[in-house]
Amino acid sequence: MKRYLFWSIFTLILLFNYSLETKILEDIQHVSAIGYDYVDGDRMKGTAAAPFYPAGMDVKPLNAFFTAVGHTILDILQKQQMEAQRKLATGRLQNFLISKELAKHGVSELIDPLGRSTNIGRDVYMAVVDGSVEELLTFEYPNAPTSAEYLSDFMERNLKDIIPQPTVHAFLNQYDGFEQDPFLPIIGKKDDHIQYKGLALFKDDLYVGELSNKDSYAFKLFYEKTKTGTYEISFKNKKYIATENIRSKVKYKVSGSQDNPRVSVHVSVIGEVKDSSRVLKKGITMKEVEQEWSKETTKRAEKMMRKFQELKIDPLGIGEKVRSHFRNFDKKAWEGHYPTVPVEFDMKVRIVDTGITE
């Protein structure tokens, strides 16, 4: 009897004290994209894109934006809430943007709440904006009902083929990781469209440099296996051939001693020619195309690596691969070795398709 009484009281306590908060969908305005601009040393400007869906059947969403200046994400969100017609919710947030100017001053004020928040999903896409985040989010683009919808399509369906997945999960792993520095895509507004511009490089929470669009192609190849990516090879006399990856694999090999390590990176690519502009019919052989594709990309990778070592950043995660190779890895000694560690790149290309014409 006592046991029955105990469990009855325990169940009632659970029901009345730990019931979940009920949220009515019609009372909520979901924030689809949010971004922050630099204001001064202490403050930033937050812009939230929260499309409003009027009542009724087959209604079109309306652009709705809320902007506020504050010291922290929560402070800004509370000020934005004062202007919204419904309760703002970030549970369906899809994109998180940071202006390049703000990134140059450090983004630790943004990263900490990102890591702690249970309301922001780890699959939310992140990017650095070249220019004003507010202008990019509040512009009325002609090719989408709302700017938030255009940005989501752009990040999810387009960028994933160009660079490694730029999600909150990936960024936090790189930021907190043992030996890797974070990177994010750089996007910007060009006329009435959003454009990918390159890859932003971070040292801890600070933006320290960037890779061009073409260099970020080489970065993805030497970072992870991929089935996407196009590349234009230039020959003498202004002849060009466009190629596309079918699939690629990358392998890192560490040799030498812990005091004198060496790293070699090998990529094998199977690709196809997408647009030869009749170059192939003018004496250039498929072997020459494969060699030129390999030569240009390897050259880009070597240049990219020199930049990483000069900036003392490791976005490829080479330190982690070296650490897993040696027992009793000395992190401090590795940081001293990294700027001068020899890293060799090698790329083997096999073209298996040249299109119907050829």
N, C-alpha and C positions, 0 to 999 in steps of 0.2 A: 504493500500500500504506500509506504514511504517513497519507494522507488518510483511508483506511478506518479505520485504528487510532485516529486522532484523534476521528472521529465516534462510534466505538464507545465510547470512554472517556467522551466528553461525554454520550452518552445514558445510560450507567450512572450517571454522577454525578447527572443529573437525576432518574432513577428512585429512587435511594437517598437523596438529600438533600432533595428537594423534593416528596415524596409527601404527599398531603393526609391530614390526620388523619381516621381513620374513626370515625364516630359511630353506635352502634347505637340505633335508635329506642326500643327497650324499656328502654334504660338512661338515657333522658333524661326530665326533667319540664319541660314547656314553660311558661314564664311568659306568661300571657295578658294580664295587666294589672299595672301597677306604679305606685306613687304615693308621695309624700313629704309628711310633716307637719313643721311647724316645732317644734324642741325648744328651742334657745337660739341665741346668736349664732354658735356654731361647729358645732352638730350638728343633724341632721335624722333623722326616723324614717321608714324605708322599709318599705312593706308590699307584698309580692308575692303575687298570686293565681295559683297554679299548680295547676289542677284535676288530680286524680290519677285515672287510668283503671285500675281493677283488671283483672287477667287474666281472660279468658273472652269469650264471645260475648254481644252485646247488653247489655253492662254499662253502668250509668249512671255518669257521672263524679262524683267526690266533691270537695266543696270543700276546698281545702288552701291555707293562708296561712302566710307566713313574715314575721316582723317583726323589725327590728333597728335600732339607733341607731348612727349613725356620722357621719364628717365628709364622706365622698365617696360617690358611687354605687358605686364598686368596693369600698370598705371595707364598705358595707352589704351588698352582694351576697355578699361572702365570708362575712360573719356569717350571712346567711340560708342559705347553702350548708351550713353546719355543722348545720342542723336538718333539711334536706331528705333524704328517703329515696333520691332519685336526683339525678343531676347537673342543676342548673338551667340552662336554656338560654333566651336571649332572642330567638332567631331568629324566633319566631312571635309576638312581642309585638304586641298590637293596640291597647292604650290606655296612655297615659302621663299620670298625674294629678299636680297640684301643689295643695297647700292654699292658700287665699287668704292665710292668715297668713304662710306661707312666701314667697308671691309678693310680699307687702308688704315683706319684708326683702331681696328680690332673688333671682333664680334663675340667676345666672351660674354657680354651682357645678354646676347641672344642664345648662345649655345647652352648655357646652364639651364634656363627654363625649358629649352627643347628636350634636353636629356631627362628632366624631371617630370615633364607634363605627361599625364595619362590621357589627355584629351586629343593630343596630336599624334597621329599614326606614324609609324616608322617608314611607311611607304610613300610619304609625302615627298614631292619633288622639290629640290632646292636649286637656286641659281643666283649668280651675281649679275646685277643690271648695270650696264655701261650707260650712265645717264640717270635720269630721275625715275625712281620706282613709281612714284605717284603718277607721273605722266604716262608711263607704260600701262599702268593698271586702269587709269580712268579714261583712256582714249577709246573712242567708238570705232572699232574696226569694222570694215564693210563686209568681211567674210565670215562673221560669226554673230549670233544673237547677243552675246555678252563678251566682254573682254576676258572674263574668267574662263569661259568655255573655250575661247581661242587659245589661251595660254595653256590650259589643261591638255588640249589636243596636241599642241606644239611640243610640250614637254614629254607627254606619254607616248605619242605615236611617231614622233620625228626624232627627237634628240637621242632616244634610246638606241637608235641605229648608228649614231655618230660617235658617241662617247660612252664610257662606262656609266652604269645607272647612277644618276645623281640624287639619291634619296637621303632622307634624314638619317636612316639606319646606316648607310654607307659612310656618310660624313662623320657621324658620331664615332663609328668604329675607327676611322682613320685618325680622328682627333685624339681619341683615347688610346689608340693602338700603341704597341711597344715601339715600333720603328717605322712609322709611315706618316707622311704629312698629307693633309686634306687637299682636295681640288674640287672645283665646281665649274659648271659651264657659265660662260659669259653670254648674256643675251642683251638685245637692245631694240629700240623702236627705230625702224627705217621707213620713212614715209608713213604708209598706213598698214604696215606689217611688223611682225616681230622677227628678228633675225638672230641666228646663232653667230657669235663672233670669235669664239676661242675658249680656252680653258684657263680659269683663274687658279693660281698657285698660292698656297698658304704655308706660312711657317707658324705653327701653333694656331693662334686665332687671327693672325695678321695676313692680309693680302700682300704678297711680295713680288709678284710678277705674273706673266701669262704666256700661253702658247697660242700661236696663230691657228686658224681653222685647219690648215694643211698639216701643221705639226701635231695637232691633236689626233689626226688620223693615224700617224705613226705611234703616238702614245697609246691609243687603244689596241693597236696590233701587238705592241710589246708589253701590254698590261694584262690582257686576258684573251682567251679564245673568242672568236667572233665569226658570225656568218653574214656580216653586213659591212658596208663601206665602199665608197667609190674613190678612184684616184686617177688624176690626169697625168700622163707621162709626156714629157716634152723631149722632142728630138731636135736635131739641127735643122736649120732652115724653117723654123716655126711650124714644125709638124707635130701634131698632138694625137694621142690615143687615150680614150677613156676606158678604164678597167673597173671591174667589180669583184669583190671577194665572194667566193662561194663558201669557203670555210678556212679557218686558220687555227693553228695551235702555237702556243708559246711555251718554251722550257728554259728555266734558269739553272745554271750550273755554277757551283762555287768550288774553287780550288785554292791551293796555297796554304799558308798558315794563318793563324788568327792575327799575327802581327803583320802579315803581308798577304792579305786575301786578294783573289782575282775572281771576277765574275764574267761569265759569258752568257749571252741571251740569244737563243735561237728561235726563229719563227719560220714555220712552214705555211705557205699560202697556196690554196688552190683557187684559181680565179678565171675570169672570162673577159674577153674584149667586148665592150659594149658599143664603142663608137670609134672607128679607126680612121674616118675621113679619107678613105682610100690610101692611107699611108702604107698599109700592108701590101697593096698592089704595086708600090713603087720601090720594091727591092728590100724593104726591111723585113727580116725574118721573125718568126715567132720566138726563136731563141734570143734574138736581140731585144725583143719586147720584155721577155722575162728578166733578162740581165739588167735592163735599164730600170724596170720597176723595182727590182731588188736594190740596185745601186742608189737610186734616189731616196728610197725609204730608209735605207741603212744610214745614209748620209744625214738625213733629218734626225734620226734617232741619236746619232753621235753628237750632233749639235745640241739636241735637247738635253742629253745627259751632261754635257759641259755646263749648260745653264743651271741644271739642278745642283751640280757640285759647287759652282760659284756661289749660288744662293744658299748652299748648305741645307737643301731640302731634299726629301726622299719620297716623292709621290708614287714612285713605282714599287715602294715597299722592299727595296733591296736589302735594307738592314734586317728585316724580319727573316729573309731567306738565308742571310749569312748567319744570323743567330741560331737558326734551326740546324745549321751545318756543324757548328763548333760546340763542344761541351764547355761549360764554365765561361760562357760568352761575357766579354768585358764591354759593357755598353759605353762607358766613358772613353775607352781606347778606340772603339769603333767610330765614335763621333769625331775623333781626331783623324782617323784614317780616311773617312768617307770622301772628303774633297779630292783626294788623290788616288783613290782605289781604281785600278784599271777595269773598265767595263767594256767588253767587246760585244758588238751586235752583228748578227748574221741572219740573213733572210733568204730562204729558198722558195722560188715561185714556180708553180706549174700551171700553165694555161691549158684548160681542157675544152674551151668552147670559144669560137670566134664569130658566132652568129650565122644566120642563114646565108647572107651574101657571100662571105668568105668560104 
